Amino acid sequence: MHSIKEVIVVEGRYDKNALSQIVDAVIIETSGFGIFNDEGKRNLLKKMAEAKGLIVLTDSDGAGFVIRNYIK
């Protein structure tokens, strides 16, 4: 298992479960477009980005593009 110091951000629960089987890292899911309405999760991502850095892994579809740009 690979240890990653940065926080990994994924779209959904399935992505988080699959990734947690191969890496040792903090993994946060956006719940898809739920990130737009969850101020607590947005604030958490900001704090984690400043402290550890983020790796954003989203699908290469339109929704993933929108979520990536929003987090950026």
C-alpha positions as CSV (number, residue, x, y, z in Angstrom):
1,M,0.0,0.0,0.0
2,H,1.3,3.4,-0.9
3,S,1.4,6.2,1.6
4,I,0.4,9.7,0.3
5,K,0.8,12.8,2.4
6,E,-1.6,15.0,0.4
7,V,-5.4,14.8,0.8
8,I,-7.1,13.0,-2.1
9,V,-10.5,14.4,-3.2
10,V,-12.8,12.2,-5.2
11,E,-16.4,12.5,-6.4
12,G,-18.2,9.7,-4.7
13,R,-18.4,6.9,-2.2
14,Y,-17.4,4.2,-4.8
15,D,-14.3,6.2,-5.8
16,K,-13.3,6.6,-2.1
17,N,-13.8,2.9,-1.4
18,A,-11.8,1.7,-4.5
19,L,-8.9,4.1,-3.8
20,S,-8.7,3.3,-0.1
21,Q,-7.8,-0.2,-1.0
22,I,-4.6,0.8,-2.7
23,V,-3.4,3.9,-0.9
24,D,-2.9,5.0,2.7
25,A,-4.2,8.6,2.6
26,V,-6.9,10.9,3.8
27,I,-9.6,10.7,1.2
28,I,-12.5,13.1,1.1
29,E,-15.5,12.7,-1.2
30,T,-17.4,15.7,-2.7
31,S,-20.7,13.8,-3.0
32,G,-20.8,14.9,-6.6
33,F,-22.3,18.3,-6.9
34,G,-23.0,18.2,-3.1
35,I,-19.8,20.2,-2.6
36,F,-21.6,23.3,-3.9
37,N,-24.1,23.2,-0.9
38,D,-21.8,22.0,1.8
39,E,-19.9,24.9,3.4
40,G,-18.4,22.8,6.1
41,K,-16.8,20.5,3.5
42,R,-15.5,23.4,1.5
43,N,-13.9,24.9,4.6
44,L,-12.4,21.6,5.4
45,L,-10.9,21.3,1.9
46,K,-9.4,24.8,2.2
47,K,-7.8,24.0,5.5
48,M,-6.5,20.7,4.2
49,A,-5.1,22.3,1.0
50,E,-3.1,24.8,3.1
51,A,-1.8,22.2,5.5
52,K,-1.1,19.2,3.3
53,G,-2.1,19.9,-0.3
54,L,-4.8,18.3,-2.4
55,I,-4.9,15.8,-5.2
56,V,-8.2,16.0,-7.0
57,L,-9.3,12.9,-8.8
58,T,-12.6,13.3,-10.7
59,D,-14.1,11.6,-13.8
60,S,-13.2,13.1,-17.1
61,D,-16.8,13.9,-17.9
62,G,-18.6,17.3,-17.7
63,A,-19.5,16.9,-14.0
64,G,-15.9,16.0,-13.1
65,F,-14.7,19.1,-15.0
66,V,-17.1,21.4,-13.2
67,I,-16.2,19.9,-9.8
68,R,-12.4,20.2,-10.5
69,N,-12.7,23.8,-11.5
70,Y,-14.9,24.6,-8.5
71,I,-12.3,23.2,-6.1
72,K,-9.4,24.8,-7.9
